[in-house]
Amino acid sequence: MPLLRTRPELVERARALAADLRPRVSTMYDDTASIGKLYRRQDEVGTPFRVTVDVESLDKALRGGWRCARRMTSRYAPTEMLA
């Protein structure tokens, strides 16, 4: 999920990450609502992990922040951890 779908660089990175992960894990790209609504939607269906690409991800050359729904924690992960 890109944090801001109006920022082309975030959308590009998020789509590339989804494409990289798709062969190895069940992956869904979603930018249809605000990030809070997207998180709530994924909580409702029981998605265990989700990855969000934000400005900090771009600045630090990270792939994205991942969130563990069970623990309600978030972390940033380097490229090699996610893809």
LUMPAZA-978337 format. One record per residue: x, z, y of N, C-alpha, C, CB in turn; residue in three letters; residue number from 1. Coordinates in nm, 3 decimals, always signed. Glycine has a CB too. Layout:
       n_X       n_Z       n_Y      ca_X      ca_Z      ca_Y       c_X       c_Z       c_Y      cb_X      cb_Z      cb_Y   residu   num
         X         Z         Y         X         Z         Y         X         Z         Y         X         Z         Y      ALA   NUM
...
This chain:
       n_X       n_Z       n_Y      ca_X      ca_Z      ca_Y       c_X       c_Z       c_Y      cb_X      cb_Z      cb_Y   residu   num
    +0.084    +0.000    -0.117    +0.000    +0.000    +0.000    +0.089    +0.000    +0.124    -0.096    +0.121    +0.000      MET     1
    +0.070    -0.093    +0.213    +0.143    -0.084    +0.340    +0.073    +0.017    +0.431    +0.153    -0.224    +0.410      PRO     2
    +0.150    +0.097    +0.501    +0.090    +0.197    +0.589    +0.011    +0.129    +0.700    +0.199    +0.288    +0.649      LEU     3
    +0.066    +0.023    +0.756    -0.002    -0.051    +0.863    -0.011    -0.198    +0.824    +0.073    -0.034    +0.998      LEU     4
    -0.129    -0.245    +0.797    -0.142    -0.385    +0.754    -0.124    -0.482    +0.870    -0.277    -0.407    +0.689      ARG     5
    -0.114    -0.430    +0.992    -0.090    -0.516    +1.108    +0.059    -0.541    +1.132    -0.151    -0.454    +1.232      THR     6
    +0.144    -0.477    +1.054    +0.289    -0.497    +1.066    +0.335    -0.589    +0.953    +0.367    -0.360    +1.061      ARG     7
    +0.363    -0.716    +0.982    +0.398    -0.813    +0.878    +0.515    -0.770    +0.790    +0.431    -0.945    +0.941      PRO     8
    +0.613    -0.702    +0.847    +0.728    -0.661    +0.766    +0.691    -0.556    +0.662    +0.839    -0.607    +0.857      GLU     9
    +0.594    -0.471    +0.693    +0.547    -0.371    +0.595    +0.466    -0.439    +0.485    +0.462    -0.263    +0.664      LEU    10
    +0.381    -0.531    +0.524    +0.300    -0.603    +0.426    +0.389    -0.683    +0.333    +0.198    -0.696    +0.496      VAL    11
    +0.488    -0.751    +0.389    +0.581    -0.831    +0.307    +0.656    -0.743    +0.207    +0.682    -0.904    +0.398      GLU    12
    +0.708    -0.630    +0.252    +0.780    -0.539    +0.162    +0.687    -0.483    +0.055    +0.846    -0.424    +0.241      ARG    13
    +0.565    -0.446    +0.093    +0.469    -0.389    -0.003    +0.429    -0.492    -0.108    +0.344    -0.337    +0.070      ALA    14
    +0.404    -0.615    -0.066    +0.368    -0.720    -0.163    +0.485    -0.750    -0.258    +0.326    -0.849    -0.089      ARG    15
    +0.607    -0.753    -0.204    +0.724    -0.778    -0.288    +0.743    -0.666    -0.390    +0.851    -0.794    -0.201      ALA    16
    +0.723    -0.542    -0.346    +0.736    -0.429    -0.437    +0.630    -0.435    -0.546    +0.726    -0.297    -0.359      LEU    17
    +0.506    -0.466    -0.511    +0.400    -0.477    -0.611    +0.435    -0.585    -0.713    +0.265    -0.509    -0.543      ALA    18
    +0.487    -0.697    -0.666    +0.525    -0.806    -0.758    +0.640    -0.763    -0.850    +0.566    -0.932    -0.678      ALA    19
    +0.735    -0.686    -0.797    +0.848    -0.638    -0.878    +0.802    -0.539    -0.985    +0.953    -0.571    -0.788      ASP    20
    +0.706    -0.454    -0.951    +0.660    -0.351    -1.045    +0.561    -0.403    -1.148    +0.597    -0.237    -0.968      LEU    21
    +0.486    -0.506    -1.113    +0.377    -0.556    -1.198    +0.417    -0.585    -1.343    +0.320    -0.680    -1.139      ARG    22
    +0.534    -0.644    -1.371    +0.569    -0.671    -1.511    +0.592    -0.544    -1.595    +0.693    -0.755    -1.517      PRO    23
    +0.619    -0.430    -1.530    +0.654    -0.309    -1.603    +0.544    -0.202    -1.604    +0.777    -0.251    -1.545      ARG    24
    +0.463    -0.198    -1.501    +0.358    -0.096    -1.492    +0.230    -0.158    -1.436    +0.404    +0.024    -1.404      VAL    25
    +0.118    -0.095    -1.466    -0.009    -0.140    -1.409    -0.003    -0.121    -1.258    -0.130    -0.062    -1.470      SER    26
    -0.022    -0.230    -1.185    -0.002    -0.229    -1.040    -0.120    -0.291    -0.969    +0.127    -0.303    -1.004      THR    27
    -0.160    -0.227    -0.858    -0.266    -0.282    -0.775    -0.221    -0.276    -0.630    -0.400    -0.204    -0.795      MET    28
    -0.226    -0.388    -0.561    -0.193    -0.393    -0.419    -0.324    -0.377    -0.341    -0.120    -0.528    -0.380      TYR    29
    -0.326    -0.289    -0.243    -0.449    -0.266    -0.167    -0.415    -0.238    -0.022    -0.529    -0.149    -0.227      ASP    30
    -0.471    -0.318    +0.068    -0.457    -0.292    +0.211    -0.592    -0.310    +0.282    -0.350    -0.386    +0.273      ASP    31
    -0.698    -0.274    +0.211    -0.832    -0.301    +0.261    -0.889    -0.192    +0.352    -0.924    -0.320    +0.146      THR    32
    -0.819    -0.081    +0.369    -0.871    +0.028    +0.452    -0.753    +0.106    +0.512    -0.962    +0.123    +0.368      ALA    33
    -0.785    +0.211    +0.586    -0.679    +0.297    +0.641    -0.611    +0.371    +0.526    -0.737    +0.397    +0.745      SER    34
    -0.492    +0.419    +0.550    -0.414    +0.482    +0.444    -0.485    +0.606    +0.389    -0.274    +0.520    +0.496      ILE    35
    -0.553    +0.682    +0.475    -0.625    +0.800    +0.428    -0.738    +0.762    +0.333    -0.682    +0.877    +0.546      GLY    36
    -0.811    +0.658    +0.366    -0.919    +0.611    +0.278    -0.864    +0.556    +0.148    -1.003    +0.504    +0.349      LYS    37
    -0.751    +0.486    +0.156    -0.689    +0.435    +0.033    -0.646    +0.548    -0.058    -0.569    +0.346    +0.067      LEU    38
    -0.585    +0.652    -0.002    -0.545    +0.767    -0.084    -0.666    +0.834    -0.147    -0.467    +0.869    +0.001      TYR    39
    -0.773    +0.854    -0.070    -0.893    +0.918    -0.125    -0.955    +0.832    -0.236    -0.997    +0.942    -0.013      ARG    40
    -0.956    +0.702    -0.215    -1.011    +0.611    -0.317    -0.931    +0.623    -0.447    -1.011    +0.465    -0.267      ARG    41
    -0.799    +0.624    -0.434    -0.715    +0.635    -0.553    -0.726    +0.772    -0.618    -0.569    +0.607    -0.517      GLN    42
    -0.745    +0.878    -0.539    -0.768    +1.012    -0.595    -0.896    +1.012    -0.679    -0.776    +1.118    -0.482      ASP    43
    -1.000    +0.948    -0.629    -1.129    +0.947    -0.698    -1.121    +0.880    -0.835    -1.233    +0.875    -0.613      GLU    44
    -1.042    +0.774    -0.847    -1.034    +0.703    -0.974    -0.923    +0.759    -1.065    -1.010    +0.555    -0.950      VAL    45
    -0.847    +0.854    -1.014    -0.748    +0.921    -1.097    -0.613    +0.852    -1.107    -0.802    +0.937    -1.231      GLY    46
    -0.576    +0.774    -1.007    -0.445    +0.709    -1.008    -0.335    +0.816    -0.999    -0.433    +0.607    -0.889      THR    47
    -0.245    +0.823    -1.099    -0.147    +0.932    -1.101    -0.036    +0.917    -0.996    -0.085    +0.940    -1.236      PRO    48
    +0.006    +0.795    -0.968    +0.112    +0.772    -0.870    +0.074    +0.655    -0.780    +0.248    +0.745    -0.940      PHE    49
    +0.116    +0.663    -0.655    +0.097    +0.549    -0.565    +0.218    +0.536    -0.473    -0.033    +0.563    -0.482      ARG    50
    +0.245    +0.416    -0.430    +0.361    +0.389    -0.345    +0.310    +0.333    -0.213    +0.460    +0.289    -0.414      VAL    51
    +0.360    +0.389    -0.104    +0.325    +0.343    +0.030    +0.451    +0.297    +0.101    +0.253    +0.455    +0.111      THR    52
    +0.446    +0.180    +0.160    +0.557    +0.128    +0.238    +0.526    +0.157    +0.384    +0.581    -0.026    +0.213      VAL    53
    +0.616    +0.231    +0.451    +0.595    +0.263    +0.591    +0.721    +0.228    +0.671    +0.560    +0.412    +0.608      ASP    54
    +0.718    +0.258    +0.800    +0.829    +0.223    +0.889    +0.958    +0.291    +0.845    +0.796    +0.260    +1.033      VAL    55
    +0.950    +0.415    +0.801    +1.070    +0.486    +0.755    +1.130    +0.416    +0.633    +1.036    +0.632    +0.721      GLU    56
    +1.047    +0.360    +0.549    +1.096    +0.284    +0.434    +1.182    +0.167    +0.480    +0.979    +0.233    +0.348      SER    57
    +1.139    +0.100    +0.585    +1.216    -0.013    +0.637    +1.345    +0.033    +0.703    +1.132    -0.093    +0.737      LEU    58
    +1.337    +0.139    +0.783    +1.453    +0.187    +0.857    +1.564    +0.236    +0.765    +1.413    +0.299    +0.950      ASP    59
    +1.530    +0.297    +0.655    +1.631    +0.356    +0.566    +1.661    +0.270    +0.444    +1.586    +0.492    +0.521      LYS    60
    +1.613    +0.145    +0.445    +1.635    +0.052    +0.333    +1.583    +0.110    +0.201    +1.785    +0.019    +0.319      ALA    61
    +1.473    +0.183    +0.208    +1.408    +0.235    +0.088    +1.295    +0.143    +0.050    +1.357    +0.380    +0.111      LEU    62
    +1.250    +0.148    -0.071    +1.139    +0.065    -0.113    +1.006    +0.122    -0.067    +1.139    +0.048    -0.264      ARG    63
    +0.992    +0.253    -0.068    +0.865    +0.311    -0.026    +0.857    +0.458    -0.059    +0.750    +0.238    -0.089      GLY    64
    +0.754    +0.520    -0.008    +0.728    +0.659    -0.041    +0.632    +0.662    -0.157    +0.671    +0.737    +0.080      GLY    65
    +0.658    +0.744    -0.256    +0.565    +0.753    -0.369    +0.502    +0.890    -0.369    +0.637    +0.726    -0.503      TRP    66
    +0.379    +0.895    -0.414    +0.301    +1.018    -0.411    +0.252    +1.049    -0.551    +0.182    +1.006    -0.312      ARG    67
    +0.271    +1.172    -0.591    +0.222    +1.220    -0.719    +0.089    +1.290    -0.694    +0.326    +1.316    -0.788      CYS    68
    -0.018    +1.235    -0.748    -0.152    +1.289    -0.722    -0.169    +1.429    -0.780    -0.258    +1.196    -0.778      ALA    69
    -0.115    +1.454    -0.898    -0.133    +1.583    -0.963    -0.069    +1.695    -0.881    -0.073    +1.581    -1.103      ARG    70
    +0.049    +1.671    -0.830    +0.120    +1.774    -0.753    +0.091    +1.767    -0.604    +0.268    +1.763    -0.775      ARG    71
    +0.028    +1.657    -0.559    +0.000    +1.635    -0.417    +0.129    +1.640    -0.335    -0.100    +1.739    -0.365      MET    72
    +0.235    +1.580    -0.388    +0.364    +1.574    -0.318    +0.402    +1.430    -0.293    +0.474    +1.646    -0.400      THR    73
    +0.483    +1.410    -0.191    +0.532    +1.277    -0.157    +0.683    +1.280    -0.144    +0.467    +1.225    -0.027      SER    74
    +0.746    +1.169    -0.181    +0.891    +1.153    -0.168    +0.922    +1.008    -0.138    +0.966    +1.201    -0.296      ARG    75
    +1.039    +0.987    -0.081    +1.089    +0.851    -0.064    +1.181    +0.820    -0.180    +1.161    +0.833    +0.072      TYR    76
    +1.177    +0.699    -0.224    +1.258    +0.659    -0.340    +1.342    +0.537    -0.306    +1.169    +0.630    -0.462      ALA    77
    +1.468    +0.538    -0.348    +1.550    +0.419    -0.330    +1.502    +0.305    -0.419    +1.697    +0.451    -0.359      PRO    78
    +1.544    +0.187    -0.384    +1.501    +0.065    -0.455    +1.512    +0.077    -0.605    +1.582    -0.052    -0.409      THR    79
    +1.624    +0.124    -0.656    +1.646    +0.124    -0.801    +1.552    +0.220    -0.875    +1.789    +0.161    -0.831      GLU    80
    +1.497    +0.321    -0.808    +1.404    +0.413    -0.874    +1.266    +0.353    -0.893    +1.393    +0.541    -0.794      MET    81
    +1.226    +0.263    -0.803    +1.091    +0.209    -0.808    +1.081    +0.078    -0.884    +1.039    +0.190    -0.671      LEU    82
    +1.182    -0.004    -0.871    +1.170    -0.137    -0.934    +1.266    -0.152    -1.049    +1.196    -0.248    -0.831      ALA    83
